[in-house]
Amino acid sequence: MGEALPAYTNDRQKEHTAMTHNTASETASLAQATRLTRRQALAAGLAGAAIAGAPLAFAQTRTANRVIRVGHQKGWLSILKGRGTLEKELAPLGVSVTWTEFNAGPVQLEALNVGAIDFGDVGEAPPIFAQAAGAPLVYAGATVPRPKLEAIIVPKGSDIKSVLDLKGKRVAYNKGSNVQYFLAKLLEKNGLKYTDVQHIHLPPPDARAAFEKGAVDAWVIWDPFLAAAQKTLDARLLLDASGVVNNRAYYFTSRDFASKNADVLKIAIRQINDIDTWVSKNKPAAAKELSQVLGLDTGITELYLSRSEYGTAAVTSAVLTEQQKIADTFFELKLIPKKLNLLHAAPVDLG
C-alpha cells in the first residue's frame, strides 16, 4: 500500500511488466482492487470532491451544512459505508458523508494533499512519505498493534530457513508500504544490512506473479494478500512482524478539517472501533461479510481475521513516538530527503 518519495511516482518495475498473471480467482479480485493507476484513483477522489460541492463552512454548529469526504480502501470502512451508521449519527449535526474508494493508501494521501478528501485509512509507512512530500496530514486515529498481519513468505520448497538466508536473495515488496519498514527492521535485528538483499519493488498482484513463477526468492506482504498466498500457493511463512514492528493501521485527516470538525472525527473513530469490536466477537459472520467486500473465498478472510487484533482509538503521544522511529529509519536509509518531526502531524487536541 505504499509509494516512495518525492510524490508518489509509479514504482512498477518495467522488467516485470511482461509477466503474465495466472493466479487464483480471488487474487484477480485483489489485483482489480489495486490495479488502478494513481492518476485514475486521484481522478476518482477529485470526482468525489466535486460531488461534495463548493467550499463549505465548517463551523461546528448544528445548522452548518458540513460534509466529511471519506476516502477508503476495500475493508472495514467499506463495511461502515454499507451499514450507513455514520450518516445516521452525523445527520443531526448537519453533517453529510461522501465516499470514494481508492486502490491504496498513498493515493488517498495524495487526494488529501490536493484537497479532494477529508479522511482516510492507511498503513504505517505511507504517511511518512506523504509528510516528507509536504502533505498537510494529521493523524486522527490508530488501531492496536497487528504484527501478525504482515510477514515474509517463501515458496514451500525453498532452502531459505532463516532471515540470514535472505542475504543476496531477491525480496519482493511494495515500495513505500508498511512492509518496507518491516523488512528494514527485520534485517537490522538479524545483523544484516539493508543492502544485503536485492530489493524488488512490485505491487501485490505483480509480486504474487513473480513469486509464483520463481522470479523472486521471498515476498514481504500483508493480509489479505498474505492469507491468499498461504491458501492458494501453499507459501511458507518465514516470519511475521511479531517482535519486530507493530504494524498499526492509521486514519488521517487534514489539519484544517481537524481544527474545524473535531466532533465529526471523534464520531468516525468511535464508529470504526465499534466495527472492530463487532468483528472481534463475530468472526465467522465478519469473515463472510469481508469476503463479499474483497471478493475472496471465506477461508482466506477467516485466516486473516483469526490472527488480527482489534481496537481503534485516538492517536496518543506514544503512538506518534512509534511513527517518529519509522521516519528516522527512512531518513537514515535515505528513503526520504529530510528529517521529520511527527508532532507536525499530531492531532489538534493531543494532550
PEQUIGI-V343117 format. One line per field, one symbol per residue. phi: phi as a letter, one per 30 degrees, with the letter a starting at -180 (. if undefined). burial: # if it has 24 or more other C-alpha atoms within 12 Angstrom, else .. Layout:
phi = ???
burial = ???
This chain:
phi = .bbcdcahddcedddcddddcbcddddedddedcdeddddddddddddddddjdecdcedbdcdccbccccacdlddddddddiddedddeddiccbcbbdbdadedddddddcicbcaabadddedddddddjdddbdcabddebdddbacbbdecdddcbddddeiddccaddicedddededddedcicdeddcddccbdedddddddddidbcabcacddeddddddcchdcddacdeicbdhdcbcbbcdddddcbedddddddddddddeddddcbdeddddddddddicdddddddeddcdcbkbbddcdddddddddddddddddicbdadccdddcdedcdd
burial = ########.###...#......##.######.###.##..#########..#.....#.#....#################....##..#..#####################.#########################################....#..#..##.###################......#..#.##############.####################.#######..#################################..#...#..###############################..##.#########....###.##.########..
